[in-house]
Amino acid sequence: MIQAKGLELTFQTNDGPVHALKDIDLDIEAGEFVSFIGPSGCGKTTFLRCIAALETPTGGALSVKGMSAEAARQKRSYGYVFQAAGLYPWRTIAANVRLPLEIMGYSRAEQVKRVEDVLSLVDLEGFGKKFPWQLSGGMQQRASIARALAFDADILLMDEPFGALDEIVRDKLNEELLKLWERTGKTIGFVTHSIPEAVYLSTKIVVMSPRPGRIYEVIDSPLPRGARPLDIRDSEAFLQVAHRVREGLRAGHAYED
Ligand SMILES: Nc1ncnc2c1ncn2[C@@H]1O[C@H](COP(=O)(O)OP(=O)(O)OP(=O)(O)O)[C@@H](O)[C@H]1O
């Protein structure tokens, strides 16, 4: 689904070049849930943005569904969810979710049907007529996920979508996200700073290290695929993966060229 080979991105800044990504080799299969974890500045967001063709790599190769990231973007292959829900306050929830469909020129009937479908997918049936400020932070973030799902992209890219939420809401959204992933079969790329979140959600965990931003380790999760109960986090298998991620982060931090 997504293949990076020797991917590099160097930003030219007034203070000299910043090697945001270097030697990134990664294969993401269709239907995988891949988390990116690493210290601030290791290039997690930059890599997600390259996949979505929001940044142009300065070296190496990147293919998405067998085409360039730009071509995949034009074919509406991505939905993108940001840390802040980013809903327009003057639009209702339904009108926010509908916005990409309006821009893409979907018929009015199709817009209404899709908005209804995705709001139900994120458990927000009946909230379409509310305004963002009438919803809790967790519900707003669910609405922003619905917006990213509205045009049925194969790939969902999520950049710390739950980072600003309290732990209980975050647990609930993590659980719901896994169910949604199981129902839709989408390929998900997910940036997080939380080890438990990465281990709970992922089929594959990509541990990154900074300066230059690169992949330190890719961990294939032994946990069962699909919806997982939250108490899996107390299991031995879970704790072992979490330990491996933590060790990787520690070692990767000392990994300098
Ligand atoms: N447009 C830009 N111009 C110059 N430098 C940039 C730009 N975007 C990112 N960088 C730099 O590239 C590096 C990687 O940034 P990136 O935002 O991808 O890291 P991150 O791992 O997502 O960090 P965080 O966890 O803090 O969000 C950082 O050193 C950052 O300052």
The ligand as an ORCA input file, in Angstrom:
! r2SCAN-3c Opt
* xyz 0 1
  N       8.561     23.389      7.139
  C       9.663     23.158      7.859
  N      10.768     23.938      7.697
  C      11.900     23.682      8.389
  N      12.037     22.677      9.285
  C      10.988     21.896      9.505
  C       9.727     22.082      8.799
  N       8.859     21.131      9.216
  C       9.518     20.383     10.125
  N      10.786     20.840     10.294
  C      11.816     20.245     11.164
  O      11.952     18.877     10.825
  C      12.153     18.083     11.985
  C      11.056     17.023     12.078
  O       9.832     17.677     12.400
  P       8.457     16.887     12.627
  O       7.410     17.896     12.906
  O       8.234     15.952     11.502
  O       8.795     16.061     13.949
  P       7.813     15.224     14.873
  O       8.510     13.938     15.156
  O       6.463     15.126     14.251
  O       7.761     16.120     16.180
  P       6.595     16.339     17.278
  O       6.510     15.048     18.023
  O       7.126     17.451     18.116
  O       5.346     16.688     16.529
  C      12.181     19.048     13.161
  O      13.528     19.352     13.447
  C      11.439     20.258     12.640
  O      11.898     21.435     13.266
*
